[in-house]
Amino acid sequence: MTQDLDLSNFWMPFTANRQYKAAPRLLVSAKGMYYTSHNGRQILDGTGGLWCVNAGHCRDEIVAAIQHAAATLDFAPTFQMGHPLVFEAATKLAEITPAGMDRIFFTNSGSEAVDTALKIALAYHRARGEGQRNRFIGRERGYHGVGFGGISVGGIATNRKAFSGALLPGVDHLQHTHNLEHNAFSRGQPAWGAHLADELERLVMLHDASTIAAVIVEPMAGSTGVLIPPQGYLERLRAICDKHGLVLIFDEVISGFGRLGSAFAAQKFNVMPDIMTLAKAVNNASVPMGAVAVRRAIHDTVIDAGPAGAIEMFHGYTYSGHALAAAAACATLDLYKREGTFAQAAAMSPAFEDAAHSLKGTRHVIDVRNLGLVAGVELAPREGKPGTRAYEAFIKCYEKGVLVRVTGDILAISPPLIVDAAQIARIFGTVGEVLGTVE
Ligand SMILES: Cc1ncc(COP(=O)(O)O)c(C=O)c1O
C-alpha cells in the first residue's frame, strides 16, 4: 500500500517528516483496543490514539450516532441559530463536570478550548470592572496546545522558540514540579513538592494581583511526559487564587473523561477550578471537538454585563458544536455512563500501577510515575543525543505490535480505559523487553 501512496503533500504535525516518510507507519483501521497497520498487523493501542480514545476504537453506538447525524443534518450554524444535538451535548457534559461548572462553550480542539478559556477569563474580569487584569500565569513544561495563547502560557521550549517574538505579552510561569531526586518511582501523587505552588505568591507580589487574570495548569501534565501533581500542590494553587481573585483554569484535555479514574482530575484531587478546558475523549476523539466548562457565576457575570439583545462575547467558531461532533459527544457520554467507564478505569488502576512499576530496575529506566490509567517511564538520555533512546524504544515496541508514545526521553502509556489485565501486562512487558535490547 505504501508504494502507491504519495507521502509528499501532507506536512505532518509534530513529526520528523523526512524520517517518517523514509519509513512510514500507517494505520488503516481500528476496533476496540487494536489498530490494524497497513501491512495487516494488529497493534495493541497503548496510547488511546493520542490520549483520546477512552472508550476504545470504533464503538458501534458512536459510529451509528455520527452516521445518523451526517445523513440528517450535516451542518447547522450555532451563531444566532442552533440545533438540538449541541444543547443536548452540553447538558450531558454538564452532568459530569464538577458542581456549578455547568456552562459549556464548544470548540474544535484543545488548543481552541485554551484560547477560549483565556478569553473568558479576560471577559469576566472586564465585566466585573477589572479590565486591567490581563496577565496570565502558566507553568514550565505545561502543554496547552499550539495557538498563540496556548504556546504563550505553555512552557515547552521547543514549541515556543521559533515563534517567540509573537507570544502574548504579560505572561509569566510557575516552575514545573518534576524532581527525580525527591520523587523518582512515586506511586500516585508524589509526596514532595506542594511548596512549589507558593511561587504563585511570589509572582503575585511581583506583578500585583490587580494585573493578573488567570492561572492555567494541567492538573496532570501529560504531553511533557506525565507529571503527577505533588500531594497538596493543587490545593495550594487554589487557595492562592482565591486569596487574590485569580481565575484558576485546569486544562483537562488529557486528564478528563476518566483517565485518572474520575470524570475529571478536579474530582480526583477534589480541587475545583473555575474553568476547565476539554477535548479529545469528549466524544472519544471520533470527530474533532473541544469544550470549555465554566463556573456558572463567571458565565452569568459575562452574560449579564451587556445590554439585553447585544452579543455578550464576540467569540466562536463556525464549527462550535458541529452536529456530527455533538452527536458523537452525546453517544460517547451515554456510553461512559452506561458502561461505567470511569469506574472501570479506577478499578484497573492498581494492576496498571503494579505493571508500570515492575519496570523499576529495567535497563535505562530512571523513573516510573503513574496515576489512574496513565504512566510515564523516563529513560536515561544517551550522551549528547537526547530523545533517541526513547524513540528507538517506541519504534521497537511498534514492531512488536504495541503502540506507546514518546516524548523526549519519556515513554507515555495511556491505553483506552477498556484495557484488560492481559493487555496491560503485554504493554509493559513489551516495553521491558524492548529496553533490554536498546543501547
Ligand atoms: C493539556 C492539553 N491541552 C491542550 C491540548 C491541545 O489539544 P489539540 O491538539 O486538540 O489542539 C493538548 C493536546 O494534547 C493537551 O494535552
The ligand as a Tripos MOL2 file, in Angstrom:
@<TRIPOS>MOLECULE
LIG
   16    16     1     0     0
SMALL
NO_CHARGES

@<TRIPOS>ATOM
      1 C1         -3.3800   19.5550   28.1370 C.3       1 LIG1
      2 C2         -3.5860   19.8220   26.6910 C.ar      1 LIG1
      3 N1         -4.1260   20.9770   26.3030 N.ar      1 LIG1
      4 C3         -4.3520   21.2560   25.0160 C.ar      1 LIG1
      5 C4         -4.0400   20.3540   24.0500 C.ar      1 LIG1
      6 C5         -4.2590   20.7010   22.6190 C.3       1 LIG1
      7 O1         -5.2830   19.9620   22.0710 O.3       1 LIG1
      8 P1         -5.4370   19.8840   20.4700 P.3       1 LIG1
      9 O2         -4.2680   19.1250   19.9690 O.co2     1 LIG1
     10 O3         -6.7530   19.2040   20.2950 O.co2     1 LIG1
     11 O4         -5.4540   21.2930   19.9850 O.co2     1 LIG1
     12 C6         -3.4970   19.1220   24.3860 C.ar      1 LIG1
     13 C7         -3.1580   18.1300   23.3700 C.2       1 LIG1
     14 O5         -2.5400   17.1050   23.6230 O.2       1 LIG1
     15 C8         -3.2430   18.8450   25.7500 C.ar      1 LIG1
     16 O6         -2.6720   17.7070   26.1390 O.3       1 LIG1
@<TRIPOS>BOND
     1     1     2 1
     2     2     3 ar
     3     2    15 ar
     4     3     4 ar
     5     4     5 ar
     6     5     6 1
     7     5    12 ar
     8     6     7 1
     9     7     8 1
    10     8     9 2
    11     8    10 1
    12     8    11 1
    13    12    13 1
    14    12    15 ar
    15    13    14 2
    16    15    16 1
@<TRIPOS>SUBSTRUCTURE
     1 LIG1         1 GROUP 0 **** ****
